Amino acid sequence: MSDLIELYQEVILDHTKSPRNFGNLEKATHIAEGHNPLCGDQVIVFLEMADGWIKNIRFEGKGCAISTASASMMTEVLKGKSPEEIYSTFELFHDLVTGKPAPKVDELGKLAAFAGVAAFPVRVKCATLAWHTVKAALKKQHRPVTTE
């Protein structure tokens, strides 16, 4: 089990040090901002939607390791998905990080690295900030999302 925990920590650190899909997306059709006032994490999510699917997704911002890694991994997982798939994946991810039974956790792939967040409830907001922000982007919500 400790090998698995170590692997998960490596995955999170890799995405923190080298976030994927980081930066502005000039062709964005949907944009939303998110903020976690408790720790200062900030994120902007950019979506390029085409025919009801995410053609491209990127993010910008600053935050803790969990927040950055979660946003990075989220962008990899959500590219090519429909809004319905995004909401479904968010629910699975949220159950995982809050410690609820997640019978379909295998569907999360690398996102399972965040299972340890459940032991630190204050970090759940860090892990889910980008996810709440992508949901706001899909709804074209203009006011910033907050975790409070």
Beta strands, then each sheet from edge to edge (+ up, - down):
strand 1: 30-36
strand 2: 41-50
strand 3: 53-62
strand 4: 145-146
sheet 1: 3+ 2- 1+ 4+
end
